[in-house]
Amino acid sequence: GEDGKHEIILCVANVSRSAQAAELDLSAYAGMVPVEMLGGNAFPPIGQLNFLLTLAPYGFYWFVLAAENQMPSWHVEPAQSLPDFTTLVLKKRMEELLEAPSRGTLEQSILPNWLQNRRWFAGKDATIEKVEMAYGVRFGDAEHPVLLSEIDVTSGGQTSRYQLPFGFIAEDHAGPALPHQLALSRVRRGRQVGLITDAFSLETYIRAVVQGMQASTVLTSSEGEIRFEPTAQLEKLGLNAESEVRYLSAEQSNSSVVVGKGMVLKLIRKVASGVHPELEMSAYLTEANFSNISPLLGSVIRRDAQGEDALLMIAQGYLSNQGDAWEWTQNNLERALRDELANAMSEQEQHYNALGELKDFAGMLGQRLGEMHQVLAAPTDNPNFAPQVTSQKEALASAKDVAAQLEHSLKLLKQHQNE
């Protein structure tokens, strides 16, 4: 280009009427990221091994090989080497983390650094000014002790509440690597030497939470009761101490894990008081026997002295899937665009192409949405879900808002067409 920089473009085409697999030796470009030029999606980084691609009949790819690019959403960074940990000394109890000198070390040194590496921590763009442990409650058994805890973090002049349960693993722990990767500090606990880690990474903690829900456990903290509340759906799963625990690929704004074949347990990282919409809606639709959602199985809430709740964890039915609907829609739109540019589809593809799949999906989505609104519009004794009649003024305002959004989207589309 005029600025002296250059781009490496990779074009791969399948001239066959049948699908083909390809292995490309791209080792000379190891470390670069192929970015699909039509859809802007990043593919896995190039390594020393052959790069594998599968192409549809008459399909093709145009890639720009980028040296620096955001990785795909499913990409998990390799584990970093463990840092040099600060050593805390506990006589016996996990509650001693709330006492001096361990508390001061955690709040002033360990937690500010550790939080910056967590994807769920929302304050990474601002300097952490203060960290304060709000409370701690012992949970679990003597062999697998956990301290349920929330912390207040002040950054950028604002204070937010996060949930962080502390767990302990022995130094010779031979289980999965995740507890080591999420460790905060080394600890000497009586005669034992080990690590303090995020307890959510421990399978024993996950099983203890499920057992707590099954038993309707109630714990007392300095900030109110911590209540494990099951629904009637939980017992039907038959979960026990042998149920498999499977962690989802990467950290998000919350932390999730699949238990057995039918439960996904989500730990809410950023905690806020008040009615949580996901819990409220899931509970109502599950009770109304609406079958087209993941049913509510249970929850863990903290109820303060004034009776106000804060959601800590929510358990819902797990549905096997191939990804979220938004990503699926983007992939199908990209495929439709490729088909249009290639101008070559088999008879089967012409009969049922990407746009056809999207049309069917949109129809089904509209049907399910209508069915849900039928449930929500039904008479109920719950005042929070009592139907309300929309006035003509409100309907016109809503229509005006929708029209403005459509106009804005069409304007953006026209701008991109002219680029």
ChimeraX attribute file (.defattr): number of C-alpha atoms within 10 A of each C-alpha:
attribute: neighborCount
match mode: 1-to-1
recipient: residues
	/A:1	6
	/A:2	5
	/A:3	5
	/A:4	5
	/A:5	6
	/A:6	8
	/A:7	10
	/A:8	11
	/A:9	14
	/A:10	14
	/A:11	10
	/A:12	14
	/A:13	15
	/A:14	18
	/A:15	14
	/A:16	12
	/A:17	13
	/A:18	12
	/A:19	13
	/A:20	16
	/A:21	10
	/A:22	13
	/A:23	11
	/A:24	11
	/A:25	14
	/A:26	15
	/A:27	14
	/A:28	10
	/A:29	17
	/A:30	14
	/A:31	17
	/A:32	19
	/A:33	23
	/A:34	24
	/A:35	25
	/A:36	19
	/A:37	15
	/A:38	13
	/A:39	15
	/A:40	12
	/A:41	17
	/A:42	20
	/A:43	15
	/A:44	16
	/A:45	20
	/A:46	20
	/A:47	16
	/A:48	12
	/A:49	12
	/A:50	13
	/A:51	15
	/A:52	12
	/A:53	12
	/A:54	13
	/A:55	18
	/A:56	18
	/A:57	19
	/A:58	20
	/A:59	24
	/A:60	18
	/A:61	17
	/A:62	16
	/A:63	21
	/A:64	19
	/A:65	23
	/A:66	18
	/A:67	14
	/A:68	9
	/A:69	13
	/A:70	11
	/A:71	16
	/A:72	14
	/A:73	10
	/A:74	9
	/A:75	13
	/A:76	11
	/A:77	8
	/A:78	6
	/A:79	10
	/A:80	7
	/A:81	8
	/A:82	11
	/A:83	10
	/A:84	8
	/A:85	13
	/A:86	13
	/A:87	17
	/A:88	21
	/A:89	15
	/A:90	19
	/A:91	10
	/A:92	12
	/A:93	14
	/A:94	22
	/A:95	18
	/A:96	17
	/A:97	21
	/A:98	19
	/A:99	11
	/A:100	10
	/A:101	13
	/A:102	16
	/A:103	18
	/A:104	16
	/A:105	15
	/A:106	23
	/A:107	19
	/A:108	14
	/A:109	13
	/A:110	17
	/A:111	20
	/A:112	17
	/A:113	14
	/A:114	15
	/A:115	18
	/A:116	17
	/A:117	11
	/A:118	15
	/A:119	15
	/A:120	18
	/A:121	19
	/A:122	16
	/A:123	19
	/A:124	15
	/A:125	10
	/A:126	12
	/A:127	13
	/A:128	20
	/A:129	14
	/A:130	15
	/A:131	23
	/A:132	18
	/A:133	21
	/A:134	16
	/A:135	17
	/A:136	24
	/A:137	17
	/A:138	19
	/A:139	20
	/A:140	17
	/A:141	11
	/A:142	9
	/A:143	9
	/A:144	16
	/A:145	20
	/A:146	29
	/A:147	24
	/A:148	21
	/A:149	18
	/A:150	22
	/A:151	22
	/A:152	19
	/A:153	24
	/A:154	18
	/A:155	18
	/A:156	12
	/A:157	11
	/A:158	10
	/A:159	16
	/A:160	16
	/A:161	19
	/A:162	22
	/A:163	20
	/A:164	21
	/A:165	22
	/A:166	25
	/A:167	26
	/A:168	24
	/A:169	24
	/A:170	16
	/A:171	14
	/A:172	9
	/A:173	12
	/A:174	8
	/A:175	11
	/A:176	11
	/A:177	11
	/A:178	15
	/A:179	22
	/A:180	21
	/A:181	16
	/A:182	19
	/A:183	23
	/A:184	25
	/A:185	20
	/A:186	21
	/A:187	22
	/A:188	18
	/A:189	18
	/A:190	11
	/A:191	8
	/A:192	13
	/A:193	17
	/A:194	19
	/A:195	26
	/A:196	24
	/A:197	24
	/A:198	21
	/A:199	24
	/A:200	24
	/A:201	23
	/A:202	20
	/A:203	19
	/A:204	19
	/A:205	20
	/A:206	19
	/A:207	20
	/A:208	17
	/A:209	21
	/A:210	23
	/A:211	16
	/A:212	20
	/A:213	23
	/A:214	20
	/A:215	12
	/A:216	16
	/A:217	15
	/A:218	16
	/A:219	14
	/A:220	14
	/A:221	17
	/A:222	11
	/A:223	13
	/A:224	18
	/A:225	17
	/A:226	22
	/A:227	21
	/A:228	24
	/A:229	19
	/A:230	22
	/A:231	19
	/A:232	12
	/A:233	16
	/A:234	21
	/A:235	12
	/A:236	10
	/A:237	13
	/A:238	10
	/A:239	19
	/A:240	13
	/A:241	11
	/A:242	8
	/A:243	13
	/A:244	14
	/A:245	18
	/A:246	14
	/A:247	18
	/A:248	12
	/A:249	12
	/A:250	13
	/A:251	13
	/A:252	13
	/A:253	14
	/A:254	15
	/A:255	19
	/A:256	22
	/A:257	21
	/A:258	21
	/A:259	23
	/A:260	17
	/A:261	16
	/A:262	18
	/A:263	24
	/A:264	22
	/A:265	23
	/A:266	18
	/A:267	22
	/A:268	21
	/A:269	21
	/A:270	20
	/A:271	20
	/A:272	15
	/A:273	14
	/A:274	12
	/A:275	12
	/A:276	14
	/A:277	9
	/A:278	11
	/A:279	17
	/A:280	13
	/A:281	14
	/A:282	19
	/A:283	18
	/A:284	18
	/A:285	19
	/A:286	19
	/A:287	14
	/A:288	13
	/A:289	11
	/A:290	16
	/A:291	10
	/A:292	12
	/A:293	16
	/A:294	18
	/A:295	23
	/A:296	26
	/A:297	27
	/A:298	26
	/A:299	25
	/A:300	25
	/A:301	21
	/A:302	24
	/A:303	20
	/A:304	16
	/A:305	11
	/A:306	7
	/A:307	11
	/A:308	13
	/A:309	21
	/A:310	19
	/A:311	24
	/A:312	23
	/A:313	23
	/A:314	23
	/A:315	28
	/A:316	23
	/A:317	21
	/A:318	18
	/A:319	12
	/A:320	8
	/A:321	7
	/A:322	8
	/A:323	8
	/A:324	8
	/A:325	11
	/A:326	9
	/A:327	11
	/A:328	13
	/A:329	17
	/A:330	14
	/A:331	15
	/A:332	18
	/A:333	17
	/A:334	18
	/A:335	19
	/A:336	17
	/A:337	16
	/A:338	19
	/A:339	21
	/A:340	11
	/A:341	11
	/A:342	12
	/A:343	10
	/A:344	15
	/A:345	17
	/A:346	13
	/A:347	9
	/A:348	8
	/A:349	13
	/A:350	13
	/A:351	9
	/A:352	11
	/A:353	18
	/A:354	19
	/A:355	16
	/A:356	15
	/A:357	14
	/A:358	17
	/A:359	12
	/A:360	11
	/A:361	14
	/A:362	13
	/A:363	12
	/A:364	12
	/A:365	12
	/A:366	12
	/A:367	12
	/A:368	14
	/A:369	12
	/A:370	12
	/A:371	14
	/A:372	16
	/A:373	11
	/A:374	10
	/A:375	15
	/A:376	18
	/A:377	13
	/A:378	11
	/A:379	10
	/A:380	13
	/A:381	7
	/A:382	8
	/A:383	7
	/A:384	9
	/A:385	15
	/A:386	13
	/A:387	12
	/A:388	7
	/A:389	7
	/A:390	9
	/A:391	9
	/A:392	9
	/A:393	9
	/A:394	11
	/A:395	11
	/A:396	12
	/A:397	12
	/A:398	12
	/A:399	12
	/A:400	12
	/A:401	12
	/A:402	12
	/A:403	12
	/A:404	12
	/A:405	12
	/A:406	12
	/A:407	12
	/A:408	12
	/A:409	12
	/A:410	12
	/A:411	12
	/A:412	11
	/A:413	11
	/A:414	11
	/A:415	10
	/A:416	9
	/A:417	8
	/A:418	6
	/A:419	5
